Amino acid sequence: MRLHQGDCITLRSDAGLFQVIGIDGDHDRCWVRQWPLKPQGSPVFEVPLNQIKSPSVSD
């Protein structure tokens, strides 16, 4: 899976939706925040790339 800044993803440990803020491919890390943003803001946190998966699309 290729990640880009702004992509929406899910985490293996959480069913919520998150937005990719930054990616460090050299260290297999990225920074994400909960999406949609909360009115008071959503904190950014670091996760290993192996904990990321694409969101499920259901119609």
N, CA, C and O atoms as a CHARMM CRD file, in Angstrom:
* protein
*
  236
    1    1 MET  N      0.85000  -1.17900   0.00000 PROA 1      0.00000
    2    1 MET  CA     0.00000   0.00000   0.00000 PROA 1      0.00000
    3    1 MET  C      0.89100   1.23700   0.00000 PROA 1      0.00000
    4    1 MET  O      1.86300   1.31000   0.75200 PROA 1      0.00000
    5    2 ARG  N      0.56300   2.18600  -0.82900 PROA 2      0.00000
    6    2 ARG  CA     1.27900   3.46400  -0.86600 PROA 2      0.00000
    7    2 ARG  C      0.50600   4.49400  -0.07700 PROA 2      0.00000
    8    2 ARG  O     -0.70500   4.64100  -0.24200 PROA 2      0.00000
    9    3 LEU  N      1.21100   5.20600   0.78200 PROA 3      0.00000
   10    3 LEU  CA     0.59700   6.26200   1.58000 PROA 3      0.00000
   11    3 LEU  C      1.01200   7.61800   1.05100 PROA 3      0.00000
   12    3 LEU  O      2.13200   7.80400   0.57400 PROA 3      0.00000
   13    4 HSD  N      0.10500   8.54400   1.14300 PROA 4      0.00000
   14    4 HSD  CA     0.38200   9.93600   0.78000 PROA 4      0.00000
   15    4 HSD  C     -0.19000  10.82900   1.87400 PROA 4      0.00000
   16    4 HSD  O     -1.17400  10.48300   2.52800 PROA 4      0.00000
   17    5 GLN  N      0.43200  11.95800   2.05500 PROA 5      0.00000
   18    5 GLN  CA    -0.07700  12.92300   3.02000 PROA 5      0.00000
   19    5 GLN  C     -1.50900  13.28000   2.64700 PROA 5      0.00000
   20    5 GLN  O     -1.79500  13.58200   1.48800 PROA 5      0.00000
   21    6 GLY  N     -2.41500  13.24700   3.62900 PROA 6      0.00000
   22    6 GLY  CA    -3.82300  13.55200   3.39000 PROA 6      0.00000
   23    6 GLY  C     -4.69600  12.32600   3.20500 PROA 6      0.00000
   24    6 GLY  O     -5.92100  12.43000   3.26600 PROA 6      0.00000
   25    7 ASP  N     -4.08300  11.14600   2.97600 PROA 7      0.00000
   26    7 ASP  CA    -4.86800   9.91400   2.82500 PROA 7      0.00000
   27    7 ASP  C     -5.64400   9.60900   4.10300 PROA 7      0.00000
   28    7 ASP  O     -5.19200   9.93400   5.20100 PROA 7      0.00000
   29    8 CYS  N     -6.80000   8.99200   3.95800 PROA 8      0.00000
   30    8 CYS  CA    -7.55200   8.49300   5.10600 PROA 8      0.00000
   31    8 CYS  C     -7.31400   6.99800   5.20700 PROA 8      0.00000
   32    8 CYS  O     -7.41100   6.27300   4.21600 PROA 8      0.00000
   33    9 ILE  N     -6.99900   6.53900   6.42100 PROA 9      0.00000
   34    9 ILE  CA    -6.65100   5.14400   6.66200 PROA 9      0.00000
   35    9 ILE  C     -7.32900   4.66900   7.94700 PROA 9      0.00000
   36    9 ILE  O     -7.90800   5.46600   8.68500 PROA 9      0.00000
   37   10 THR  N     -7.25100   3.37800   8.20100 PROA 10     0.00000
   38   10 THR  CA    -7.65100   2.83300   9.49000 PROA 10     0.00000
   39   10 THR  C     -6.43100   2.16500  10.10600 PROA 10     0.00000
   40   10 THR  O     -5.44900   1.88000   9.42000 PROA 10     0.00000
   41   11 LEU  N     -6.50900   1.92000  11.40000 PROA 11     0.00000
   42   11 LEU  CA    -5.42700   1.25500  12.11300 PROA 11     0.00000
   43   11 LEU  C     -5.87100  -0.14600  12.49400 PROA 11     0.00000
   44   11 LEU  O     -7.05800  -0.38800  12.71500 PROA 11     0.00000
   45   12 ARG  N     -4.93200  -1.06000  12.57200 PROA 12     0.00000
   46   12 ARG  CA    -5.25600  -2.43000  12.97400 PROA 12     0.00000
   47   12 ARG  C     -5.81700  -2.46800  14.39500 PROA 12     0.00000
   48   12 ARG  O     -6.58000  -3.37300  14.73200 PROA 12     0.00000
   49   13 SER  N     -5.44700  -1.49700  15.22800 PROA 13     0.00000
   50   13 SER  CA    -5.86000  -1.49100  16.62300 PROA 13     0.00000
   51   13 SER  C     -7.08500  -0.61700  16.90200 PROA 13     0.00000
   52   13 SER  O     -7.53200  -0.54200  18.04700 PROA 13     0.00000
   53   14 ASP  N     -7.63300   0.04200  15.88400 PROA 14     0.00000
   54   14 ASP  CA    -8.74300   0.97800  16.09300 PROA 14     0.00000
   55   14 ASP  C     -9.61600   1.00100  14.85300 PROA 14     0.00000
   56   14 ASP  O     -9.10300   1.06700  13.73500 PROA 14     0.00000
   57   15 ALA  N    -10.93100   0.94800  15.03500 PROA 15     0.00000
   58   15 ALA  CA   -11.86200   0.93000  13.90300 PROA 15     0.00000
   59   15 ALA  C    -12.12500   2.31700  13.33700 PROA 15     0.00000
   60   15 ALA  O    -12.77600   2.43800  12.30000 PROA 15     0.00000
   61   16 GLY  N    -11.63500   3.36900  13.99300 PROA 16     0.00000
   62   16 GLY  CA   -11.88800   4.72700  13.53200 PROA 16     0.00000
   63   16 GLY  C    -11.13500   5.06800  12.25700 PROA 16     0.00000
   64   16 GLY  O    -10.29500   4.30000  11.78900 PROA 16     0.00000
   65   17 LEU  N    -11.44500   6.21400  11.71200 PROA 17     0.00000
   66   17 LEU  CA   -10.80800   6.70800  10.50500 PROA 17     0.00000
   67   17 LEU  C     -9.77300   7.76100  10.89800 PROA 17     0.00000
   68   17 LEU  O    -10.02200   8.58300  11.78000 PROA 17     0.00000
   69   18 PHE  N     -8.60700   7.73500  10.23900 PROA 18     0.00000
   70   18 PHE  CA    -7.51300   8.64500  10.55200 PROA 18     0.00000
   71   18 PHE  C     -6.96000   9.24500   9.27500 PROA 18     0.00000
   72   18 PHE  O     -7.02800   8.63100   8.21100 PROA 18     0.00000
   73   19 GLN  N     -6.40900  10.45000   9.38300 PROA 19     0.00000
   74   19 GLN  CA    -5.79500  11.14300   8.25100 PROA 19     0.00000
   75   19 GLN  C     -4.28300  11.12700   8.43100 PROA 19     0.00000
   76   19 GLN  O     -3.77500  11.40700   9.51700 PROA 19     0.00000
   77   20 VAL  N     -3.56900  10.79700   7.36000 PROA 20     0.00000
   78   20 VAL  CA    -2.10800  10.78800   7.38200 PROA 20     0.00000
   79   20 VAL  C     -1.61000  12.23200   7.31400 PROA 20     0.00000
   80   20 VAL  O     -1.97800  12.99000   6.41600 PROA 20     0.00000
   81   21 ILE  N     -0.76300  12.59700   8.28300 PROA 21     0.00000
   82   21 ILE  CA    -0.21000  13.94500   8.35000 PROA 21     0.00000
   83   21 ILE  C      1.20500  13.98000   7.79500 PROA 21     0.00000
   84   21 ILE  O      1.58000  14.92600   7.10300 PROA 21     0.00000
   85   22 GLY  N      1.98600  12.96000   8.09500 PROA 22     0.00000
   86   22 GLY  CA     3.36700  12.89100   7.61700 PROA 22     0.00000
   87   22 GLY  C      3.82900  11.45000   7.57800 PROA 22     0.00000
   88   22 GLY  O      3.28000  10.60000   8.28000 PROA 22     0.00000
   89   23 ILE  N      4.84800  11.16300   6.75300 PROA 23     0.00000
   90   23 ILE  CA     5.34500   9.80700   6.57100 PROA 23     0.00000
   91   23 ILE  C      6.86800   9.82500   6.63900 PROA 23     0.00000
   92   23 ILE  O      7.51600  10.66300   6.01300 PROA 23     0.00000
   93   24 ASP  N      7.43100   8.89200   7.40400 PROA 24     0.00000
   94   24 ASP  CA     8.87400   8.70200   7.47300 PROA 24     0.00000
   95   24 ASP  C      9.15900   7.27400   7.04200 PROA 24     0.00000
   96   24 ASP  O      9.25700   6.37400   7.87600 PROA 24     0.00000
   97   25 GLY  N      9.29100   7.06900   5.73600 PROA 25     0.00000
   98   25 GLY  CA     9.52600   5.73900   5.18800 PROA 25     0.00000
   99   25 GLY  C     10.85300   5.15100   5.60500 PROA 25     0.00000
  100   25 GLY  O     10.98000   3.92900   5.68100 PROA 25     0.00000
  101   26 ASP  N     11.84900   5.98000   5.88000 PROA 26     0.00000
  102   26 ASP  CA    13.16200   5.48800   6.30200 PROA 26     0.00000
  103   26 ASP  C     13.09800   4.79700   7.65800 PROA 26     0.00000
  104   26 ASP  O     13.88000   3.88900   7.93500 PROA 26     0.00000
  105   27 HSD  N     12.16300   5.23000   8.50400 PROA 27     0.00000
  106   27 HSD  CA    12.02400   4.64700   9.84300 PROA 27     0.00000
  107   27 HSD  C     10.70300   3.90400  10.02000 PROA 27     0.00000
  108   27 HSD  O     10.33700   3.54100  11.13800 PROA 27     0.00000
  109   28 ASP  N      9.98500   3.67600   8.91200 PROA 28     0.00000
  110   28 ASP  CA     8.71600   2.93500   8.92900 PROA 28     0.00000
  111   28 ASP  C      7.72100   3.47900   9.94600 PROA 28     0.00000
  112   28 ASP  O      7.13600   2.72400  10.72200 PROA 28     0.00000
  113   29 ARG  N      7.53600   4.79000   9.93400 PROA 29     0.00000
  114   29 ARG  CA     6.61600   5.48100  10.84600 PROA 29     0.00000
  115   29 ARG  C      5.78700   6.47700  10.05400 PROA 29     0.00000
  116   29 ARG  O      6.18000   6.91900   8.97400 PROA 29     0.00000
  117   30 CYS  N      4.63500   6.82000  10.60900 PROA 30     0.00000
  118   30 CYS  CA     3.88200   7.94600  10.06600 PROA 30     0.00000
  119   30 CYS  C      3.12100   8.61300  11.20000 PROA 30     0.00000
  120   30 CYS  O      2.97900   8.05100  12.28600 PROA 30     0.00000
  121   31 TRP  N      2.64200   9.79800  10.93800 PROA 31     0.00000
  122   31 TRP  CA     1.88900  10.57500  11.91300 PROA 31     0.00000
  123   31 TRP  C      0.47300  10.72700  11.39700 PROA 31     0.00000
  124   31 TRP  O      0.25700  11.04000  10.22700 PROA 31     0.00000
  125   32 VAL  N     -0.48100  10.50500  12.27200 PROA 32     0.00000
  126   32 VAL  CA    -1.89600  10.52700  11.89700 PROA 32     0.00000
  127   32 VAL  C     -2.69700  11.31100  12.93000 PROA 32     0.00000
  128   32 VAL  O     -2.22500  11.58100  14.03400 PROA 32     0.00000
  129   33 ARG  N     -3.91100  11.66700  12.54700 PROA 33     0.00000
  130   33 ARG  CA    -4.87500  12.27200  13.47500 PROA 33     0.00000
  131   33 ARG  C     -6.24300  11.72700  13.12200 PROA 33     0.00000
  132   33 ARG  O     -6.49700  11.31900  11.98800 PROA 33     0.00000
  133   34 GLN  N     -7.12100  11.72900  14.11600 PROA 34     0.00000
  134   34 GLN  CA    -8.47800  11.21900  13.90900 PROA 34     0.00000
  135   34 GLN  C     -9.19400  12.08000  12.88000 PROA 34     0.00000
  136   34 GLN  O     -9.00600  13.29500  12.82800 PROA 34     0.00000
  137   35 TRP  N    -10.02000  11.42900  12.05800 PROA 35     0.00000
  138   35 TRP  CA   -10.77800  12.11500  11.02200 PROA 35     0.00000
  139   35 TRP  C    -12.22600  11.67800  11.11000 PROA 35     0.00000
  140   35 TRP  O    -12.45600  10.48300  11.29300 PROA 35     0.00000
  141   36 PRO  N    -13.20400  12.53000  10.99900 PROA 36     0.00000
  142   36 PRO  CA   -13.07900  13.98000  10.79500 PROA 36     0.00000
  143   36 PRO  C    -12.53600  14.66400  12.05400 PROA 36     0.00000
  144   36 PRO  O    -12.59500  14.12500  13.15900 PROA 36     0.00000
  145   37 LEU  N    -12.01500  15.85000  11.84600 PROA 37     0.00000
  146   37 LEU  CA   -11.44800  16.60100  12.95800 PROA 37     0.00000
  147   37 LEU  C    -12.51500  16.91700  13.98800 PROA 37     0.00000
  148   37 LEU  O    -13.65800  17.21600  13.64100 PROA 37     0.00000
  149   38 LYS  N    -12.13900  16.85200  15.25500 PROA 38     0.00000
  150   38 LYS  CA   -13.03800  17.23800  16.33900 PROA 38     0.00000
  151   38 LYS  C    -13.06100  18.76200  16.42100 PROA 38     0.00000
  152   38 LYS  O    -12.10000  19.40700  16.00000 PROA 38     0.00000
  153   39 PRO  N    -14.12400  19.35100  16.94600 PROA 39     0.00000
  154   39 PRO  CA   -14.20100  20.82300  17.03100 PROA 39     0.00000
  155   39 PRO  C    -13.00900  21.44000  17.77800 PROA 39     0.00000
  156   39 PRO  O    -12.55900  22.52900  17.42300 PROA 39     0.00000
  157   40 GLN  N    -12.49900  20.76100  18.80000 PROA 40     0.00000
  158   40 GLN  CA   -11.36700  21.29600  19.54700 PROA 40     0.00000
  159   40 GLN  C    -10.03700  20.83900  18.94700 PROA 40     0.00000
  160   40 GLN  O     -8.97800  21.14700  19.49400 PROA 40     0.00000
  161   41 GLY  N    -10.07700  20.11700  17.84200 PROA 41     0.00000
  162   41 GLY  CA    -8.87000  19.62300  17.17700 PROA 41     0.00000
  163   41 GLY  C     -8.63000  18.16200  17.50300 PROA 41     0.00000
  164   41 GLY  O     -9.14600  17.64600  18.49400 PROA 41     0.00000
  165   42 SER  N     -7.86300  17.50900  16.68400 PROA 42     0.00000
  166   42 SER  CA    -7.52200  16.10200  16.89200 PROA 42     0.00000
  167   42 SER  C     -6.01400  15.99400  17.05500 PROA 42     0.00000
  168   42 SER  O     -5.26600  16.44500  16.18700 PROA 42     0.00000
  169   43 PRO  N     -5.55200  15.39800  18.16200 PROA 43     0.00000
  170   43 PRO  CA    -4.10900  15.29900  18.36800 PROA 43     0.00000
  171   43 PRO  C     -3.44600  14.40700  17.32300 PROA 43     0.00000
  172   43 PRO  O     -4.03900  13.44200  16.84100 PROA 43     0.00000
  173   44 VAL  N     -2.22100  14.74500  16.98900 PROA 44     0.00000
  174   44 VAL  CA    -1.41700  13.97200  16.05200 PROA 44     0.00000
  175   44 VAL  C     -0.58100  12.98200  16.85900 PROA 44     0.00000
  176   44 VAL  O     -0.02700  13.32900  17.90200 PROA 44     0.00000
  177   45 PHE  N     -0.49600  11.74500  16.36600 PROA 45     0.00000
  178   45 PHE  CA     0.34700  10.75700  17.03800 PROA 45     0.00000
  179   45 PHE  C      1.03900   9.87800  16.00800 PROA 45     0.00000
  180   45 PHE  O      0.61500   9.78200  14.85600 PROA 45     0.00000
  181   46 GLU  N      2.11200   9.24200  16.45100 PROA 46     0.00000
  182   46 GLU  CA     2.95600   8.42700  15.58700 PROA 46     0.00000
  183   46 GLU  C      2.53300   6.96800  15.66600 PROA 46     0.00000
  184   46 GLU  O      2.21400   6.46100  16.74200 PROA 46     0.00000
  185   47 VAL  N      2.53400   6.29400  14.51000 PROA 47     0.00000
  186   47 VAL  CA     2.24100   4.86200  14.46600 PROA 47     0.00000
  187   47 VAL  C      3.21400   4.18400  13.49900 PROA 47     0.00000
  188   47 VAL  O      3.66200   4.80100  12.53300 PROA 47     0.00000
  189   48 PRO  N      3.53900   2.91300  13.76000 PROA 48     0.00000
  190   48 PRO  CA     4.35200   2.16000  12.81100 PROA 48     0.00000
  191   48 PRO  C      3.55900   1.89200  11.52700 PROA 48     0.00000
  192   48 PRO  O      2.34400   1.69700  11.57900 PROA 48     0.00000
  193   49 LEU  N      4.22600   1.88100  10.40000 PROA 49     0.00000
  194   49 LEU  CA     3.54100   1.66000   9.12400 PROA 49     0.00000
  195   49 LEU  C      2.85300   0.29600   9.07800 PROA 49     0.00000
  196   49 LEU  O      1.84600   0.14700   8.38700 PROA 49     0.00000
  197   50 ASN  N      3.37000  -0.69800   9.79400 PROA 50     0.00000
  198   50 ASN  CA     2.74400  -2.02200   9.74900 PROA 50     0.00000
  199   50 ASN  C      1.42300  -2.07600  10.51700 PROA 50     0.00000
  200   50 ASN  O      0.74900  -3.10600  10.49600 PROA 50     0.00000
  201   51 GLN  N      1.03800  -0.99500  11.19100 PROA 51     0.00000
  202   51 GLN  CA    -0.23700  -0.93400  11.90400 PROA 51     0.00000
  203   51 GLN  C     -1.33500  -0.25400  11.07600 PROA 51     0.00000
  204   51 GLN  O     -2.45600  -0.07200  11.55000 PROA 51     0.00000
  205   52 ILE  N     -1.00100   0.11600   9.84200 PROA 52     0.00000
  206   52 ILE  CA    -1.93600   0.85500   8.97700 PROA 52     0.00000
  207   52 ILE  C     -2.55800  -0.08300   7.95700 PROA 52     0.00000
  208   52 ILE  O     -1.90300  -0.97000   7.40900 PROA 52     0.00000
  209   53 LYS  N     -3.84900   0.14100   7.72000 PROA 53     0.00000
  210   53 LYS  CA    -4.52900  -0.57700   6.64100 PROA 53     0.00000
  211   53 LYS  C     -5.45800   0.40000   5.93400 PROA 53     0.00000
  212   53 LYS  O     -5.84400   1.42400   6.49800 PROA 53     0.00000
  213   54 SER  N     -5.80800   0.07900   4.71000 PROA 54     0.00000
  214   54 SER  CA    -6.73000   0.93000   3.96100 PROA 54     0.00000
  215   54 SER  C     -8.12800   0.82000   4.56100 PROA 54     0.00000
  216   54 SER  O     -8.50500  -0.24600   5.04600 PROA 54     0.00000
  217   55 PRO  N     -8.90100   1.90600   4.53500 PROA 55     0.00000
  218   55 PRO  CA   -10.26800   1.82400   5.07700 PROA 55     0.00000
  219   55 PRO  C    -11.12700   0.90600   4.22300 PROA 55     0.00000
  220   55 PRO  O    -10.95300   0.82400   3.00700 PROA 55     0.00000
  221   56 SER  N    -12.05500   0.21600   4.87400 PROA 56     0.00000
  222   56 SER  CA   -13.00600  -0.63000   4.14500 PROA 56     0.00000
  223   56 SER  C    -14.02200   0.26400   3.47100 PROA 56     0.00000
  224   56 SER  O    -14.48900   1.24700   4.04600 PROA 56     0.00000
  225   57 VAL  N    -14.35300  -0.08700   2.26000 PROA 57     0.00000
  226   57 VAL  CA   -15.37100   0.66500   1.53100 PROA 57     0.00000
  227   57 VAL  C    -16.61300  -0.19500   1.46600 PROA 57     0.00000
  228   57 VAL  O    -16.57900  -1.29700   0.91800 PROA 57     0.00000
  229   58 SER  N    -17.70800   0.29200   2.01700 PROA 58     0.00000
  230   58 SER  CA   -18.94900  -0.48100   1.97600 PROA 58     0.00000
  231   58 SER  C    -20.06300   0.39700   1.42600 PROA 58     0.00000
  232   58 SER  O    -20.30200   1.49900   1.92000 PROA 58     0.00000
  233   59 ASP  N    -20.72700  -0.09300   0.41900 PROA 59     0.00000
  234   59 ASP  CA   -21.84400   0.63800  -0.21300 PROA 59     0.00000
  235   59 ASP  C    -23.09700  -0.17800  -0.13000 PROA 59     0.00000
  236   59 ASP  O    -24.14800   0.25600  -0.60200 PROA 59     0.00000
